């Protein structure tokens, strides 16, 4: 795949575009298949690099994965290999979730410490402490976490100090096959986690409280394969809505769930966007120039941290000064220097990003350093004078299916080269 995006700004985006299933849901569904031998079918799956990487993780474990369009079939063996190797785990943080699934299914797991996008320190202490409370034992050697459950996993009460999505998912995946009842308090409430719970329940799991801050999981002896349609990707939807607003255009995103973007839509309205919704679509009409707003990223139902770079890009041309406070990932600021090269006036102060809106942006050559940063820089290019070239565009392929083609279908002057 060519590794740069070329975009010429000045064209308002118009039209309609559909989104696919959520990256942050389908990766977890893929891990969940390890809990039951047999053939699983996951629908509404995007063709993205992270799905391919997770497929390689599952294949190392002994499963086979086949994607035909938006349908992913996973065949899981009776005796999976309880290991996720470094060369795969270092590429994607979601791989750490095989820890809970393999411990529950096989009683042991060998998982390299995770990689993925560099957003600063994101330790897995919550994961490990919760699994230890369920009876697991761990030993870290040479960057590999060795886990065993010598007497099996058992139900327990776990209180999370922070509503970590990953920790909640890992504990959920382990608890569904544990002996007894597990209660997770201060659990994450993200729609993708609720979708994982729904998938597990189709497999035969007994889960109460999905979508609330308290999950109660009653362990069962075994699970079975299931068919499940992945929840729509709210981050893909949000990215295209911000792109439409940035370009002063009118864009409709379909096959989505507006209720999953309530805070993001509220903030877009505050900047001067006109927003209309149906049960499965959102239409945004961007202002000539946005009004400055303040935003703080928070766990759901707060403003999603993965929409942080896109909204900062949009607010860079606002009338006034905006403040974006990052409360989830402390190191999410590497892209700011690239925006400033385009003429933005942005600086970070601790966990805060101060954005002084400018009248116009200038296209130049910049570097996309992670999934959402690459998308945000492309959004800036839609407004900039001249040509913007985003290098290292492969990052965008990890989270967006046909990103450039979809923007082009809305009228953007954009190519992959």
N, C-alpha and C positions, 0 to 999 in steps of 0.2 A: 504494500500500500504506500503510495506517495506520502512523504512525511512533512508536507507544508500545506497550509490553507492560504489562498490568495483571495482577498475580498476588496472590492471597491465600494466605498460608501456613497450615500446620497439617495438611494432608492428606497422609498417606503415599502415595507413588506405588506402584501395583501393576499388574502386567500384563506384556505382551510387546510389543516394538517392533523393527522391522527397520530396518537402515541401508542406505544406498545407496553408490555409488562415491565414492572419496576425491576431494575438491576438489583436493588437492595432487597428485593423479595425473592427473585428467582434463584439467586445464588444460595440462599438459605433453604429453598425447596430442594435444590440439588443435594445439599448435605443431608437433608431429612430423609432422602431416599435410602441412605445407608442403614436406616433403622429397620428396614424390612426387605428380605430377599424377594426377588421377582421383578416384574416389569412395571415401571412407573411411567406415567404420561403427564407432562407439564405443558400447558398451552399458553399462548400469548407471550412467547419467549423472544426477546430481541436478539438480533444477530450481532453481538458485541464481543470484544476481546475477553472480557472478564468471564463470560459464560464459557468460552473456549478454554481459558485457564482452569476454571473450576472443573470442567470436564476432564482435563488432564489429571487433576488431583484425584477425581473419582476413579479414573482408569488405573492410576497407580494403586489404589486400594483394591482394585479387582473388578470394578464395574465397567460397563460399556455404555457410551453415550452416542446418540444419533439425533441430529437436528435436521428436520425437514421443514423448511419455511419457519413458521413460528411455533412448531411443535417439537418438543424435546422428549425423547424416549430414553429412559435409563434402566438398564438391566443390572440388578444387584445380585452378587453371588451369595451362596449360603455361608461362606467363610471368608469375609473380607480381610485384607491385609491391614493391620492397625497402624498405618504409617502415612504421614504426609511429608514429603521431602522438601528440603530447604530450597532447591531451585524453583519450586512452584509456589511454596508458601510465601517466599520473600517478594513475589510479584503482586500479591493480593491479600490484604488483611483478613478478608472474610474466610480465608482458609482455616483460621484458628477454630472455627465452629465445628470442624471435624473432631475436635478434642472431646466434646461432650457426647457427640453421636457415637464415636468409636468406643468410648468408655462404657456407654450404656449397652452397646451391641456386643462387644467382644471382651470387655473387662480390662482392656489395656489400650494405650495410644502412645505413639511417638510422633510428636509434631514440632517442627522447627518454629521458632518464634517468628511472628508475622512481619510482613513488609507492607507494600502498598504505597499510597501517596504519603509524602513526607509532611505531616501536619504537626510536627513536634512530638513530645512524649505522649504515648497512648498505651499505658501499661495494661497487662491482663490480670492484675491482682484480683479484681472482682470476680473474674472467671474462676481462678484457681481457688480462692477462699470458699466460694460457693460450692464448688465440686468437692473440696476437701470436707466440707460439712456434710456432704452426701456419702462420704466414705472413700473418696479417692485419695491416693497418695502420689506425690510428685517429686521428681528429682530432675534438676536442670544440669545437663552435661554438654559442654561444647556447643551451646546454642540450641540444643534440642531438649524439649520438655518431655520427660518420660512419665507417663501416668499409668497407674494400675488401680484396680478396685478389687483387692484380694478377697473381700467378702461380699462383693457386689455393691451396687449403689442403693441407698435407702432414702426414703423421704425425710425431709427436714424443713425447718423454717429458715429462710434466708432474707436478710434485710440488706438491700443495696444502698450504699452511702450516696450514690448518684444513679439516676435512672439510665444506666448504660444499656444501649441497644444490644451490643455484642454479648455482654454478660447475661442479660435476660434471655437472649436466644440460646446461648450455650447451656444455661441451666435448664431451660425448657426442653431442649433436645435430650438432655441427660435424664430429666425427671420423668418423661413419658414412659420409660421402661424400668424405672426404679421401683423398689419394693416399698409400698406405702404412699403417703401423700406429702407432696412438697408445696410449700407456700412461699412465693416470692413477693416480698413487700417492696414498695418504691420501685416497681417494675417499669420498664419503658412502655410507652403507649402508642408507638408509631404504627401507622396503618400497615406497613410491611410486616411488622411483628404479629399484628392481628391476623394478617393473611397467612403467615406461617402456622399460627395456631389453628386456623381453619383447615389448612392442608393436613396437619397432624391429626385433627379430629376425623377427617375423612379416612385416614389410615387406621382409625380405631382408638386414638388417644382420648383420654378423658380430661378436659381442661375447662375450668370455670374462670371467668373474669377477664377474658381476652379483650383488650382495648381499655382496661382500667389499670390502676396502679397496683392492684393485688391479683396475682395469678395463683390459682390453686390447681395443682396437677395431681391426679390420682393415677399412680403407675399401673400399667397393665402388663401381662406376661409377654405379649407379642403384638406386633403391628402387621398390617398388610399393605400391599401397593394400592395406589389410588390415582385417580385422574383429577387434575386441578387446573383452573385457569388463573394465571397470575394477575394480581391487582395492577391497575394502570400506574405508570411511572409519573408520579407528581413532580419529580425534578425535571424530567424531560419536558413535561407540559409547562412548568414554570419557566424553563429556559427559553422556550419559543415565545411565550407571552412577553417576557422581558425584551427579547429580540424585536418583536413587533412594536413594543412601546418605544424602544430606543430609536427605531427607524422612522418614527412618526407615522406608523402604518396602522392597519386594521387586520388583526389575525384571529382566526377562530381555531382553537385546539379541541379536537373531538376524542371520543373514547377515553375520557378522563373522569375523575371524580372531584368536582369543585370543592366539596367539603374537606378534602385533604389539603387544600391550599388556602384555607380561610385567612390565616394571618398574612400570607404573601399577597393575596388579592387585596386585603385591607390596606396594606402599605402601598401597593400600586395605585389604588384609588386615591390615597392621600397625596401622591405625587401629581395627580391631575389626570390619570387614565380613566377612561370610561369602561366599565366592566359590566358585562351581561353574562348570565349563566343559565344553563338548563341542567337537567339531571346528569348529563354526560358530556357537556361541552362548556367552554369558556371563550368569550370573545373580548379582546382588549383593543381599544383604540387609543393610541399614544398621543400625548400632548405635543404642542410645538416645542415646548421646553418643560421638563419636569420641575416640580416644586421640591425643595430640599426636605428630607424627613430624617428622623432618627430611628434606628433599628437595633435590636439586640437579638442575637441568635440564642435559641433555647431548645431544649427537648420538646417534642411534639406535645401539645398543639402550638408551640411557639414557632417562630421563624426558623426555618431549616438552615443549618450551617452550610449545607451544600448548595444553597441559593445565595450565600454571602458574596462570592466573587461576581456573580452576574448582576446583583443589585448594586454593588459598588461601581461596576462599569457603567451602569445606567445613571447613577447619581453623579457621576463625574461631570455631566453636562447640565446638572440641575441649577436652578436659580437660587443661590444661597449655599450655606454650609450644612452638610449632613454628618452625622456621627453614627458609625456602625460599630457595635460592641460585640466581639466574638467571645462567647461564653462556653464553647464546646471544644474547639481545637485551637490551642494557643499559637501554633506555628503556621497559621494559614495565610501568611502575608507575602509570600515570595513573588506573587504576580504583580504586586503594587508598583514595583520599579518599572515593569514593562508598560503598565498603563501610563506612568509618568513620562516615559519616552514618547508617548503619543500626544503629550501636551496636557495631561491631567495634573491637578494640584492635589495630591493625596499623600498623607504620611501616617505612619502607625505610631501610636503612643501607648505602650503596654498592650492591653487587649483591645484598644480602641483604634478605629480607623477614622481619621478626620478627612472629609472630602469637601474641598472648596470647588464648587462648580465652575467650569470654564465655558466660554462661548462656543468653542469648536475644538475638534481633535484633528490631528494630522497623521495620516498613514505612515507607517515605517515597518521595519523588520523587527519582530519581537519573538519571544520564546514562550510557548505554552508548557508550564511545569507540572500540571496535573490535569485531571479530567475537567473539573469545573473552571479552572483558570483558563484552559484552552478555549472553552466555550465563552467565557467572559471576554477574552481578548477578541474573539471573533465578533461578539456583540458590539464591542467598541469600534471595530472596523466597519460595521454597518453605518456608523454615523460619521466616520472620519473622512477628511478630504484626501483624495488620492488613494493609493493602494496600500493595504496592510498585508504583510506576510507573516503568518504565525508558523514558526518552526516547531519541530517536535510535536506535530499534530497527531501523532499516534496515540497520545494520551486520550484524546477525545473518543477514539475508537473503543476505549474500555467501557464507556458509559452511554454512548449514543449510537443507535442504529441508523446509518445513512444521514448523518448530521448535515453534511454539505449539500447532499441532494435534496433534503427536505427544505433547507433554507432557499436553495435555488428555485424550488417549486413555488415558493412564496414571492419570487421576483428578485431575490438577492443576486448581485453580480459577484458570484463566488465560484471558485474552482478548487480542486485538489491537484497539487502538482508535486 
